[in-house]
Amino acid sequence: LLRVVAMPGEKVSLLSQLPENAIRYFFSPVDHIIVISIGSLPIRVWEFGIGGLLALSIPWWPKVGTRTSLTLGWVGLLAILVCGAVLSVGTSFPGWFALWPVTGAALILLAGHTDVRWSASTLLSSTPLVRLGSVSYAIYLWHWPLLVFVLVLTGQDAVSPLGGLAVIAAAIALSFASTRWIEQPVRSWSLTGG
């Protein structure tokens, strides 16, 4: 396990020992410490495992009817959205609360695609959401550093709803830009020279 700790106005130091709860926090507003922790994968491996097992087993699951598909899709999507609005990330993740959004995602996958116009799969297949999904990993990578910098700059331990929307908007903008001008050019590099 490795962590990088940056105190305002001080040099960055690398530490090899982590306190038990260090992997839960990216920013500690009380201590004004930024913690980047590499090592939370073992704690979250079950989340990837559920997705992997589901992906491998879906071909053997019975095809669900339209009504069941609609229900599974909307319940799954609603579960993810409500989870994001209700749970506190600082006290809930990583941990068993992650079962909530993981189950929501699993329900969406189990629902499959339906051509019904008002289904969750049709909404999630819309061009704007597919485009947003194409930079979702970049959004994931950008949002925490942006949030931390806002918290450090403002001296607050939380952002307002408007501040949160601003962080999300900035993360999305930076994600499209970094995907276009960094990720895509790097992907097209040829290591063989030909």
GUPAKE-369601 format. One record per residue (C-alpha): x, z, y; residue number from 1. Coordinates in steps of 0.001 Angstrom, whole numbers. Layout:
N
ATOM     east       up    north  num
ATOM        X        Z        Y  NUM
...
This chain:
194
ATOM     east       up    north  num
ATOM        0        0        0    1
ATOM     1198     -837     3469    2
ATOM      -96      -25     6898    3
ATOM      904     -986    10391    4
ATOM      275     1639    13039    5
ATOM      391      708    16716    6
ATOM       12     3467    19276    7
ATOM     -659     2343    22859    8
ATOM     2679     1843    24612    9
ATOM     4742     2425    21461   10
ATOM     6552      214    18986   11
ATOM     4915     -795    15707   12
ATOM     6090     1110    12640   13
ATOM     5601      374     8975   14
ATOM     4603     3211     6698   15
ATOM     4468     3158     2926   16
ATOM     2289     6245     2444   17
ATOM    -1392     6093     3278   18
ATOM    -3724     9026     3760   19
ATOM    -6647     8892     1351   20
ATOM    -9104     7592     3951   21
ATOM    -6758     5205     5805   22
ATOM    -8164     2162     4085   23
ATOM   -11559     2907     5594   24
ATOM   -10504     2612     9194   25
ATOM    -9112     -275    11148   26
ATOM    -9257     1644    14434   27
ATOM    -9417     5358    15019   28
ATOM   -10925     5963    18476   29
ATOM   -10072     9651    18250   30
ATOM    -6337     9101    17722   31
ATOM    -6215     5688    19426   32
ATOM    -4384     4292    16416   33
ATOM    -4800      793    15057   34
ATOM    -4438      742    11283   35
ATOM    -4062    -2496     9378   36
ATOM    -4265    -1605     5735   37
ATOM    -3295    -3803     2843   38
ATOM    -4628    -2294     -318   39
ATOM    -8397    -2068     -142   40
ATOM    -8768    -4829    -2751   41
ATOM    -8732    -2388    -5704   42
ATOM   -11599     -484    -4122   43
ATOM   -13584    -3680    -3476   44
ATOM   -12727    -5626    -6630   45
ATOM   -16143    -4860    -8132   46
ATOM   -17757    -6807    -5258   47
ATOM   -15778    -9912    -6178   48
ATOM   -16422    -9205    -9855   49
ATOM   -20192    -9246    -9405   50
ATOM   -20016   -12564    -7563   51
ATOM   -17670   -14048   -10158   52
ATOM   -19736   -12884   -13123   53
ATOM   -22895   -14172   -11490   54
ATOM   -21312   -17554   -10750   55
ATOM   -20126   -17876   -14345   56
ATOM   -23415   -16750   -15868   57
ATOM   -25939   -18628   -13686   58
ATOM   -26003   -21709   -15962   59
ATOM   -27361   -19488   -18750   60
ATOM   -29993   -17732   -16647   61
ATOM   -33547   -18999   -17089   62
ATOM   -34823   -21230   -14265   63
ATOM   -37116   -19216   -12015   64
ATOM   -40377   -20520   -10648   65
ATOM   -40916   -21454    -7007   66
ATOM   -42705   -18217    -6118   67
ATOM   -39972   -16095    -7730   68
ATOM   -37279   -18187    -6072   69
ATOM   -38903   -17749    -2653   70
ATOM   -39229   -14002    -3180   71
ATOM   -35667   -13525    -4428   72
ATOM   -34236   -15611    -1586   73
ATOM   -36103   -13880     1231   74
ATOM   -35630   -10368     -211   75
ATOM   -31901   -11068     -574   76
ATOM   -31557   -12444     2952   77
ATOM   -33609    -9602     4411   78
ATOM   -31489    -7062     2500   79
ATOM   -28301    -8481     4031   80
ATOM   -29724    -8590     7557   81
ATOM   -31242    -5096     7406   82
ATOM   -28035    -3717     5920   83
ATOM   -26075    -5071     8870   84
ATOM   -28472    -3448    11319   85
ATOM   -28928      -92     9550   86
ATOM   -25645      940     7927   87
ATOM   -22665     2262     9841   88
ATOM   -19549      386     8748   89
ATOM   -17241     3296     9525   90
ATOM   -18996     5706     7219   91
ATOM   -20419     3345     4612   92
ATOM   -17661      911     3661   93
ATOM   -15857      640     1405   94
ATOM   -18050     2547     -961   95
ATOM   -21189     2396    -3010   96
ATOM   -23252     1336       26   97
ATOM   -21609    -2072     -384   98
ATOM   -23937    -2513    -3355   99
ATOM   -26725    -3205     -833  100
ATOM   -25341    -6451      676  101
ATOM   -23760    -7477    -2637  102
ATOM   -27183    -7210    -4301  103
ATOM   -28721    -9197    -1431  104
ATOM   -26170   -11970    -1905  105
ATOM   -26734   -11912    -5672  106
ATOM   -30498   -12295    -5162  107
ATOM   -29918   -15321    -2926  108
ATOM   -27697   -16891    -5584  109
ATOM   -30213   -16137    -8327  110
ATOM   -32995   -17674    -6224  111
ATOM   -31199   -20997    -6308  112
ATOM   -32215   -23908    -4117  113
ATOM   -35804   -24909    -3622  114
ATOM   -37154   -27790    -1587  115
ATOM   -39900   -25643      -82  116
ATOM   -39607   -26049     3676  117
ATOM   -39861   -22348     4521  118
ATOM   -37560   -20984     1824  119
ATOM   -34447   -18919     2466  120
ATOM   -32368   -21610      767  121
ATOM   -33692   -24261     3162  122
ATOM   -32845   -22042     6138  123
ATOM   -29372   -21293     4775  124
ATOM   -28841   -25030     4075  125
ATOM   -29619   -26017     7675  126
ATOM   -26840   -27850     9538  127
ATOM   -26100   -25069    12074  128
ATOM   -25797   -22387     9373  129
ATOM   -23721   -24625     7084  130
ATOM   -21404   -25305    10028  131
ATOM   -21204   -21579    10775  132
ATOM   -20512   -20978     7090  133
ATOM   -17621   -23431     7221  134
ATOM   -15784   -21025     9556  135
ATOM   -17102   -17777     8078  136
ATOM   -13729   -16650     6764  137
ATOM   -12154   -17282    10161  138
ATOM   -14964   -15225    11740  139
ATOM   -14169   -12457     9272  140
ATOM   -10490   -12615    10258  141
ATOM   -11132   -12692    14028  142
ATOM   -13903   -10127    14474  143
ATOM   -11977    -6933    13679  144
ATOM    -8986    -7556    15961  145
ATOM   -11355    -8539    18784  146
ATOM   -13460    -5427    18257  147
ATOM   -10377    -3222    18187  148
ATOM    -9021    -4712    21409  149
ATOM   -12365    -4219    23152  150
ATOM   -12452     -592    22006  151
ATOM    -8865       19    23131  152
ATOM    -9417    -1681    26494  153
ATOM   -12636      206    27220  154
ATOM   -11517     3532    25752  155
ATOM   -14822     3763    23891  156
ATOM   -15414     4516    20222  157
ATOM   -18257     1985    19915  158
ATOM   -19425    -1154    21666  159
ATOM   -22807    -1623    23251  160
ATOM   -25216    -4142    21727  161
ATOM   -24260    -6587    24484  162
ATOM   -20575    -5899    23885  163
ATOM   -21096    -6449    20166  164
ATOM   -22745    -9801    20845  165
ATOM   -19825   -10735    23089  166
ATOM   -17340    -9855    20329  167
ATOM   -19335   -11916    17824  168
ATOM   -19544   -14871    20224  169
ATOM   -15799   -14703    20917  170
ATOM   -15045   -14460    17177  171
ATOM   -17194   -17528    16492  172
ATOM   -15563   -19513    19320  173
ATOM   -12055   -18540    18200  174
ATOM   -12983   -19344    14595  175
ATOM   -14045   -22894    15401  176
ATOM   -10929   -23365    17569  177
ATOM    -8461   -21914    15058  178
ATOM   -10047   -23843    12201  179
ATOM    -9845   -27099    14185  180
ATOM    -6383   -26704    15696  181
ATOM    -4570   -24516    13163  182
ATOM    -6187   -24450     9716  183
ATOM    -7095   -28128     9386  184
ATOM    -3695   -29451    10572  185
ATOM    -1883   -27024     8229  186
ATOM    -4051   -28168     5309  187
ATOM    -3069   -31782     5952  188
ATOM      675   -31100     5914  189
ATOM     2518   -32759     3094  190
ATOM     5275   -30784     1441  191
ATOM     6588   -33842     -390  192
ATOM     7145   -35895     2744  193
ATOM     5021   -38727     1473  194
